[in-house]
Amino acid sequence: MALRHCMVLGFSLSVAAFSAEALELVAAGNHGAEQPPVPGASSRRTSAGGTTFDAKYAKIYGLLESDAALRTKIRKAAALFGIAPIHVIGAIVGEHTYNVDAYDHLQTYYVKAVSYLESSFSFSHGGESLASFLERPQFDLCDEEAGSHEVWSCREAVWDKAFRGRTVEGKRFPDDRFSAVFFQPFYAGQTFGIGQLNPLTALQVTDMVHEVTGLEKLDYGDAQQVYRTIMNPDITLYYVAATLKKAIDAYADIAGFDISSNPGLTATLYNVGNPETRAARLATENRLRRKQGRAPKLPKVNYYGWLVNDKQEELEALLADS
């Protein structure tokens, strides 16, 4: 079995290259009868908006149901990245049910994207630009990585280990995610288009999207370009599909699970992020369980993925038309 090693801040991640025959298929559907608890922040945000999760679900479902062109774009994006379109549908539905409410018409997303053409902003924190921040010596090891996914994953790991919640050279950094500190120039929790895609996530998969679609690569020095991309439905759907494909590949390559038949799992990973790290943790746990003569632990959905699996039949119905 071939192994790939990734060194980040002294930690070694061994990635096993599983053959297709060795993968354990995770069947469709939920393996638990009850939905995991919804975080309080999501509940409070929904209540503050004078709505409910059921109403938000109905709204995004209605948008998808009424817009055949959008469904065609979803199918196209999924096909280009070799995944079933239900994964893209699931990610979109989950985001708009538990995070922000959907707009009534797709055209609104285009209008929002165009608004960034004349906006003046950059990725920065506390008066320090992201470009300047990444010149700090702690990030030098990331220059050895090849590809946008590896580089930005390394930078995110460096942030978590060396800066998050710490005081470095007299400057105190927030105890928050890298993406929240440097990639939300307006306010925390701002919307990111129909896929609710995080700018950092988009930067991670930009090489993959460029290779598959030929679209221009994203440049973190051009924050407007990044935001226009993730706000434009014609483009961001490719980034959504690429992100989901990355998650499916991570669980196959690292943990030995084929999760491509379970859209709730891919939706969960789209929601929580860091699929490689999560797959590695699961692989480590299952190696120990096998040594103990116990059955391996299956990947689990969160509240967000549970909904997608629970609604899979009616979500699939959206894709039934030609």
C-alpha positions as a Markdown table, in Angstrom:
| # | Residue | x | y | z |
|---|---|---|---|---|
| 1 | Met | 0.0 | 0.0 | 0.0 |
| 2 | Ala | 1.6 | 3.3 | -1.1 |
| 3 | Leu | 1.8 | 6.1 | 1.4 |
| 4 | Arg | 2.0 | 9.8 | 0.9 |
| 5 | His | 3.4 | 12.0 | 3.8 |
| 6 | Cys | 2.4 | 15.6 | 4.4 |
| 7 | Met | 4.4 | 17.4 | 7.1 |
| 8 | Val | 2.8 | 20.4 | 8.7 |
| 9 | Leu | 4.3 | 21.9 | 11.8 |
| 10 | Gly | 6.0 | 18.7 | 12.9 |
| 11 | Phe | 2.9 | 16.5 | 12.4 |
| 12 | Ser | 3.0 | 13.7 | 9.8 |
| 13 | Leu | -0.1 | 12.7 | 8.0 |
| 14 | Ser | 0.2 | 9.3 | 6.3 |
| 15 | Val | -2.3 | 9.0 | 3.4 |
| 16 | Ala | -3.0 | 5.5 | 2.3 |
| 17 | Ala | -3.7 | 5.0 | -1.4 |
| 18 | Phe | -6.7 | 2.6 | -1.3 |
| 19 | Ser | -7.7 | 0.8 | -4.4 |
| 20 | Ala | -11.3 | 1.1 | -5.6 |
| 21 | Glu | -11.8 | -2.6 | -4.6 |
| 22 | Ala | -10.6 | -1.9 | -1.1 |
| 23 | Leu | -13.1 | 0.9 | -0.4 |
| 24 | Glu | -16.0 | 0.4 | 2.0 |
| 25 | Leu | -19.2 | 1.8 | 0.5 |
| 26 | Val | -21.2 | 4.0 | 2.8 |
| 27 | Ala | -24.8 | 3.4 | 1.8 |
| 28 | Ala | -27.3 | 6.2 | 1.2 |
| 29 | Gly | -29.5 | 7.3 | 4.0 |
| 30 | Asn | -29.1 | 8.1 | 7.7 |
| 31 | His | -27.8 | 5.5 | 10.1 |
| 32 | Gly | -29.5 | 7.2 | 13.1 |
| 33 | Ala | -33.2 | 7.7 | 13.5 |
| 34 | Glu | -32.9 | 11.2 | 15.2 |
| 35 | Gln | -31.3 | 14.3 | 13.8 |
| 36 | Pro | -28.2 | 15.5 | 15.7 |
| 37 | Pro | -28.8 | 18.7 | 17.6 |
| 38 | Val | -28.7 | 22.0 | 15.6 |
| 39 | Pro | -26.2 | 24.5 | 17.0 |
| 40 | Gly | -27.7 | 27.3 | 19.0 |
| 41 | Ala | -26.2 | 30.0 | 16.8 |
| 42 | Ser | -28.1 | 28.6 | 13.8 |
| 43 | Ser | -31.3 | 28.5 | 15.8 |
| 44 | Arg | -30.9 | 32.1 | 17.1 |
| 45 | Arg | -30.0 | 33.4 | 13.7 |
| 46 | Thr | -33.2 | 31.8 | 12.2 |
| 47 | Ser | -35.4 | 33.1 | 15.0 |
| 48 | Ala | -34.0 | 36.6 | 14.7 |
| 49 | Gly | -35.0 | 36.5 | 11.1 |
| 50 | Gly | -38.6 | 35.8 | 12.0 |
| 51 | Thr | -38.5 | 32.5 | 10.2 |
| 52 | Thr | -38.1 | 28.7 | 10.8 |
| 53 | Phe | -35.9 | 26.0 | 9.4 |
| 54 | Asp | -38.9 | 24.5 | 7.7 |
| 55 | Ala | -39.7 | 27.8 | 6.0 |
| 56 | Lys | -36.1 | 28.3 | 4.9 |
| 57 | Tyr | -36.0 | 24.8 | 3.5 |
| 58 | Ala | -39.2 | 25.4 | 1.6 |
| 59 | Lys | -37.8 | 28.6 | 0.2 |
| 60 | Ile | -34.6 | 27.2 | -1.2 |
| 61 | Tyr | -36.5 | 24.1 | -2.5 |
| 62 | Gly | -38.9 | 26.5 | -4.2 |
| 63 | Leu | -36.1 | 28.4 | -5.9 |
| 64 | Leu | -34.5 | 25.2 | -7.2 |
| 65 | Glu | -37.9 | 23.8 | -8.3 |
| 66 | Ser | -38.9 | 27.0 | -10.2 |
| 67 | Asp | -35.5 | 27.5 | -12.0 |
| 68 | Ala | -34.8 | 24.9 | -14.6 |
| 69 | Ala | -31.8 | 26.8 | -15.8 |
| 70 | Leu | -30.2 | 26.6 | -12.4 |
| 71 | Arg | -30.8 | 22.9 | -12.2 |
| 72 | Thr | -29.1 | 22.5 | -15.6 |
| 73 | Lys | -26.1 | 24.5 | -14.4 |
| 74 | Ile | -25.9 | 22.2 | -11.3 |
| 75 | Arg | -26.0 | 19.1 | -13.5 |
| 76 | Lys | -23.2 | 20.6 | -15.7 |
| 77 | Ala | -21.0 | 21.5 | -12.8 |
| 78 | Ala | -21.4 | 18.1 | -11.1 |
| 79 | Ala | -20.7 | 16.2 | -14.4 |
| 80 | Leu | -17.5 | 18.2 | -15.0 |
| 81 | Phe | -16.2 | 17.1 | -11.6 |
| 82 | Gly | -17.5 | 13.5 | -11.8 |
| 83 | Ile | -20.0 | 13.6 | -9.0 |
| 84 | Ala | -23.7 | 13.1 | -8.8 |
| 85 | Pro | -25.7 | 16.4 | -8.9 |
| 86 | Ile | -27.5 | 15.5 | -5.7 |
| 87 | His | -24.3 | 16.4 | -3.8 |
| 88 | Val | -24.4 | 20.0 | -5.1 |
| 89 | Ile | -28.2 | 20.2 | -4.4 |
| 90 | Gly | -27.6 | 18.9 | -0.9 |
| 91 | Ala | -24.9 | 21.5 | -0.1 |
| 92 | Ile | -27.0 | 24.4 | -1.4 |
| 93 | Val | -30.1 | 23.2 | 0.5 |
| 94 | Gly | -28.2 | 22.7 | 3.7 |
| 95 | Glu | -26.6 | 26.1 | 3.6 |
| 96 | His | -29.8 | 28.0 | 3.0 |
| 97 | Thr | -31.8 | 26.0 | 5.5 |
| 98 | Tyr | -29.4 | 26.4 | 8.5 |
| 99 | Asn | -27.3 | 29.5 | 7.6 |
| 100 | Val | -28.8 | 32.2 | 5.4 |
| 101 | Asp | -32.2 | 32.5 | 3.8 |
| 102 | Ala | -32.3 | 32.1 | 0.0 |
| 103 | Tyr | -33.1 | 35.0 | -2.2 |
| 104 | Asp | -36.4 | 34.7 | -4.1 |
| 105 | His | -34.8 | 34.8 | -7.5 |
| 106 | Leu | -31.5 | 33.7 | -8.9 |
| 107 | Gln | -31.1 | 37.1 | -10.6 |
| 108 | Thr | -30.5 | 38.6 | -7.1 |
| 109 | Tyr | -27.3 | 36.6 | -6.8 |
| 110 | Tyr | -26.1 | 38.0 | -10.1 |
| 111 | Val | -26.9 | 41.6 | -8.9 |
| 112 | Lys | -25.0 | 41.0 | -5.7 |
| 113 | Ala | -22.0 | 39.7 | -7.6 |
| 114 | Val | -21.9 | 42.7 | -9.9 |
| 115 | Ser | -21.9 | 45.0 | -6.8 |
| 116 | Tyr | -18.4 | 43.9 | -6.0 |
| 117 | Leu | -17.1 | 45.4 | -9.3 |
| 118 | Glu | -17.1 | 48.9 | -7.7 |
| 119 | Ser | -16.4 | 47.9 | -4.1 |
| 120 | Ser | -13.0 | 48.7 | -2.5 |
| 121 | Phe | -11.8 | 46.2 | 0.0 |
| 122 | Ser | -9.0 | 43.8 | 0.6 |
| 123 | Phe | -8.2 | 40.7 | 2.7 |
| 124 | Ser | -6.6 | 42.0 | 5.9 |
| 125 | His | -6.8 | 42.1 | 9.7 |
| 126 | Gly | -5.9 | 44.8 | 12.1 |
| 127 | Gly | -4.3 | 47.0 | 9.4 |
| 128 | Glu | -2.1 | 44.1 | 8.2 |
| 129 | Ser | -2.8 | 42.9 | 4.6 |
| 130 | Leu | -3.0 | 39.1 | 4.0 |
| 131 | Ala | -0.1 | 39.4 | 1.6 |
| 132 | Ser | 2.1 | 41.0 | 4.3 |
| 133 | Phe | 0.9 | 38.5 | 6.9 |
| 134 | Leu | 1.9 | 35.5 | 4.7 |
| 135 | Glu | 5.4 | 36.8 | 4.4 |
| 136 | Arg | 6.0 | 36.0 | 8.1 |
| 137 | Pro | 8.6 | 33.2 | 8.5 |
| 138 | Gln | 6.1 | 30.8 | 10.1 |
| 139 | Phe | 4.6 | 30.4 | 6.6 |
| 140 | Asp | 7.9 | 29.6 | 4.8 |
| 141 | Leu | 7.3 | 25.8 | 4.9 |
| 142 | Cys | 4.1 | 26.3 | 2.9 |
| 143 | Asp | 6.1 | 27.6 | -0.1 |
| 144 | Glu | 7.4 | 24.0 | -0.5 |
| 145 | Glu | 3.8 | 22.8 | -1.2 |
| 146 | Ala | 2.6 | 22.4 | -4.8 |
| 147 | Gly | -0.9 | 23.3 | -5.7 |
| 148 | Ser | -3.5 | 25.7 | -4.3 |
| 149 | His | -5.1 | 23.1 | -2.1 |
| 150 | Glu | -1.9 | 22.1 | -0.4 |
| 151 | Val | -0.6 | 25.6 | -0.1 |
| 152 | Trp | -3.7 | 27.1 | 1.5 |
| 153 | Ser | -4.3 | 24.0 | 3.7 |
| 154 | Cys | -0.8 | 24.5 | 5.0 |
| 155 | Arg | -1.4 | 28.2 | 5.6 |
| 156 | Glu | -4.6 | 27.4 | 7.5 |
| 157 | Ala | -2.7 | 24.8 | 9.7 |
| 158 | Val | 0.0 | 27.4 | 10.4 |
| 159 | Trp | -2.6 | 29.9 | 11.5 |
| 160 | Asp | -4.2 | 27.4 | 13.9 |
| 161 | Lys | -0.9 | 26.3 | 15.4 |
| 162 | Ala | 1.1 | 29.5 | 15.5 |
| 163 | Phe | -1.3 | 32.4 | 15.5 |
| 164 | Arg | -4.8 | 31.6 | 16.5 |
| 165 | Gly | -5.6 | 33.0 | 20.0 |
| 166 | Arg | -1.9 | 33.9 | 20.5 |
| 167 | Thr | 0.2 | 37.0 | 20.9 |
| 168 | Val | 3.0 | 37.0 | 18.3 |
| 169 | Glu | 5.6 | 39.8 | 18.2 |
| 170 | Gly | 3.4 | 41.9 | 20.4 |
| 171 | Lys | 0.2 | 41.5 | 18.3 |
| 172 | Arg | -2.8 | 39.6 | 19.7 |
| 173 | Phe | -4.6 | 37.4 | 17.1 |
| 174 | Pro | -8.3 | 36.3 | 17.5 |
| 175 | Asp | -9.2 | 32.8 | 18.6 |
| 176 | Asp | -11.1 | 32.2 | 15.4 |
| 177 | Arg | -10.8 | 30.5 | 12.1 |
| 178 | Phe | -8.3 | 31.8 | 9.5 |
| 179 | Ser | -11.2 | 32.3 | 7.0 |
| 180 | Ala | -13.2 | 34.4 | 9.5 |
| 181 | Val | -10.2 | 36.6 | 10.5 |
| 182 | Phe | -8.7 | 37.4 | 7.1 |
| 183 | Phe | -11.4 | 36.6 | 4.5 |
| 184 | Gln | -14.5 | 38.5 | 5.7 |
| 185 | Pro | -13.7 | 42.1 | 5.1 |
| 186 | Phe | -17.2 | 43.4 | 5.8 |
| 187 | Tyr | -18.7 | 41.6 | 8.8 |
| 188 | Ala | -18.7 | 38.1 | 10.3 |
| 189 | Gly | -21.3 | 35.8 | 8.8 |
| 190 | Gln | -21.7 | 37.6 | 5.5 |
| 191 | Thr | -23.2 | 35.8 | 2.7 |
| 192 | Phe | -21.2 | 34.1 | -0.1 |
| 193 | Gly | -23.7 | 33.4 | -2.9 |
| 194 | Ile | -25.9 | 30.5 | -3.6 |
| 195 | Gly | -23.3 | 28.0 | -2.5 |
| 196 | Gln | -22.4 | 30.0 | 0.6 |
| 197 | Leu | -18.8 | 29.3 | -0.3 |
| 198 | Asn | -16.0 | 30.5 | 1.9 |
| 199 | Pro | -13.3 | 32.6 | 0.1 |
| 200 | Leu | -10.6 | 30.4 | 1.6 |
| 201 | Thr | -12.3 | 27.3 | 0.4 |
| 202 | Ala | -12.5 | 28.8 | -3.1 |
| 203 | Leu | -8.8 | 29.6 | -3.1 |
| 204 | Gln | -8.0 | 26.0 | -2.0 |
| 205 | Val | -9.7 | 24.5 | -5.1 |
| 206 | Thr | -8.9 | 27.2 | -7.7 |
| 207 | Asp | -6.2 | 25.0 | -9.3 |
| 208 | Met | -8.7 | 22.2 | -9.7 |
| 209 | Val | -11.4 | 24.4 | -11.1 |
| 210 | His | -8.9 | 26.0 | -13.5 |
| 211 | Glu | -7.7 | 22.6 | -14.7 |
| 212 | Val | -11.2 | 21.2 | -15.3 |
| 213 | Thr | -13.0 | 24.3 | -16.6 |
| 214 | Gly | -10.2 | 26.6 | -17.9 |
| 215 | Leu | -11.5 | 29.5 | -15.7 |
| 216 | Glu | -8.9 | 32.0 | -14.5 |
| 217 | Lys | -7.3 | 31.1 | -11.2 |
| 218 | Leu | -8.2 | 33.2 | -8.2 |
| 219 | Asp | -5.7 | 35.7 | -6.8 |
| 220 | Tyr | -6.0 | 36.4 | -3.1 |
| 221 | Gly | -4.5 | 39.8 | -3.8 |
| 222 | Asp | -7.6 | 40.6 | -5.7 |
| 223 | Ala | -10.4 | 40.3 | -3.1 |
| 224 | Gln | -13.0 | 41.7 | -5.5 |
| 225 | Gln | -12.3 | 38.9 | -8.0 |
| 226 | Val | -12.6 | 36.3 | -5.3 |
| 227 | Tyr | -16.0 | 37.7 | -4.1 |
| 228 | Arg | -17.4 | 38.1 | -7.6 |
| 229 | Thr | -16.5 | 34.5 | -8.3 |
| 230 | Ile | -18.2 | 33.0 | -5.2 |
| 231 | Met | -21.2 | 35.3 | -5.6 |
| 232 | Asn | -21.8 | 34.5 | -9.3 |
| 233 | Pro | -23.9 | 31.3 | -9.7 |
| 234 | Asp | -22.5 | 30.6 | -13.2 |
| 235 | Ile | -19.0 | 30.3 | -11.7 |
| 236 | Thr | -19.4 | 29.4 | -8.0 |
| 237 | Leu | -21.2 | 26.1 | -8.8 |
| 238 | Tyr | -17.9 | 24.8 | -10.3 |
| 239 | Tyr | -16.2 | 25.7 | -7.0 |
| 240 | Val | -19.0 | 24.0 | -5.0 |
| 241 | Ala | -18.7 | 20.8 | -7.1 |
| 242 | Ala | -14.9 | 20.9 | -6.8 |
| 243 | Thr | -15.1 | 21.2 | -3.0 |
| 244 | Leu | -17.4 | 18.2 | -2.8 |
| 245 | Lys | -15.2 | 16.2 | -5.1 |
| 246 | Lys | -12.2 | 16.9 | -2.9 |
| 247 | Ala | -14.2 | 15.6 | 0.2 |
| 248 | Ile | -15.2 | 12.4 | -1.6 |
| 249 | Asp | -11.6 | 11.8 | -2.7 |
| 250 | Ala | -10.2 | 12.5 | 0.7 |
| 251 | Tyr | -12.4 | 9.9 | 2.4 |
| 252 | Ala | -11.5 | 7.4 | -0.3 |
| 253 | Asp | -7.7 | 8.0 | -0.3 |
| 254 | Ile | -7.2 | 8.6 | 3.4 |
| 255 | Ala | -9.9 | 6.6 | 5.2 |
| 256 | Gly | -10.9 | 4.0 | 2.7 |
| 257 | Phe | -14.6 | 4.9 | 2.5 |
| 258 | Asp | -16.6 | 5.5 | -0.6 |
| 259 | Ile | -19.0 | 8.3 | 0.4 |
| 260 | Ser | -20.2 | 9.1 | -3.1 |
| 261 | Ser | -23.6 | 7.5 | -2.5 |
| 262 | Asn | -24.4 | 9.5 | 0.7 |
| 263 | Pro | -25.1 | 13.1 | 0.0 |
| 264 | Gly | -25.6 | 13.8 | 3.7 |
| 265 | Leu | -22.0 | 13.0 | 4.3 |
| 266 | Thr | -20.7 | 15.2 | 1.6 |
| 267 | Ala | -23.0 | 18.0 | 2.8 |
| 268 | Thr | -21.7 | 17.5 | 6.3 |
| 269 | Leu | -18.1 | 17.9 | 5.1 |
| 270 | Tyr | -19.1 | 20.9 | 3.0 |
| 271 | Asn | -20.5 | 22.4 | 6.2 |
| 272 | Val | -17.6 | 21.7 | 8.6 |
| 273 | Gly | -14.7 | 21.7 | 6.2 |
| 274 | Asn | -11.2 | 20.2 | 6.5 |
| 275 | Pro | -12.2 | 16.8 | 5.0 |
| 276 | Glu | -8.5 | 15.5 | 4.9 |
| 277 | Thr | -8.0 | 16.1 | 8.6 |
| 278 | Arg | -11.3 | 14.5 | 9.5 |
| 279 | Ala | -10.6 | 11.5 | 7.2 |
| 280 | Ala | -7.2 | 11.1 | 8.8 |
| 281 | Arg | -8.6 | 11.1 | 12.3 |
| 282 | Leu | -11.2 | 8.5 | 11.3 |
| 283 | Ala | -8.5 | 6.4 | 9.6 |
| 284 | Thr | -6.4 | 6.5 | 12.8 |
| 285 | Glu | -9.3 | 5.5 | 15.0 |
| 286 | Asn | -10.2 | 2.7 | 12.7 |
| 287 | Arg | -6.7 | 1.3 | 12.6 |
| 288 | Leu | -6.9 | 1.1 | 16.4 |
| 289 | Arg | -10.3 | -0.5 | 16.3 |
| 290 | Arg | -9.2 | -3.2 | 13.9 |
| 291 | Lys | -6.2 | -4.0 | 16.2 |
| 292 | Gln | -8.7 | -4.4 | 19.0 |
| 293 | Gly | -10.9 | -6.7 | 16.9 |
| 294 | Arg | -13.7 | -4.2 | 16.6 |
| 295 | Ala | -15.6 | -3.2 | 13.5 |
| 296 | Pro | -14.5 | 0.1 | 11.9 |
| 297 | Lys | -16.4 | 3.2 | 12.7 |
| 298 | Leu | -18.4 | 4.7 | 9.8 |
| 299 | Pro | -18.3 | 8.4 | 8.9 |
| 300 | Lys | -21.2 | 10.3 | 10.5 |
| 301 | Val | -23.5 | 13.1 | 9.3 |
| 302 | Asn | -24.1 | 16.2 | 11.4 |
| 303 | Tyr | -27.5 | 17.9 | 11.7 |
| 304 | Tyr | -27.1 | 19.5 | 8.3 |
| 305 | Gly | -26.2 | 16.3 | 6.5 |
| 306 | Trp | -28.9 | 14.4 | 8.3 |
| 307 | Leu | -31.5 | 16.8 | 6.8 |
| 308 | Val | -30.1 | 16.2 | 3.3 |
| 309 | Asn | -30.3 | 12.4 | 3.7 |
| 310 | Asp | -33.8 | 12.7 | 5.2 |
| 311 | Lys | -35.0 | 14.8 | 2.2 |
| 312 | Gln | -33.0 | 12.9 | -0.4 |
| 313 | Glu | -36.0 | 11.5 | -2.3 |
| 314 | Glu | -37.7 | 14.9 | -2.8 |
| 315 | Leu | -34.3 | 16.5 | -3.6 |
| 316 | Glu | -33.6 | 13.9 | -6.2 |
| 317 | Ala | -37.1 | 14.7 | -7.7 |
| 318 | Leu | -35.7 | 18.1 | -8.6 |
| 319 | Leu | -33.2 | 16.4 | -10.9 |
| 320 | Ala | -35.8 | 14.1 | -12.5 |
| 321 | Asp | -36.6 | 16.4 | -15.4 |
| 322 | Ser | -34.6 | 16.3 | -18.6 |
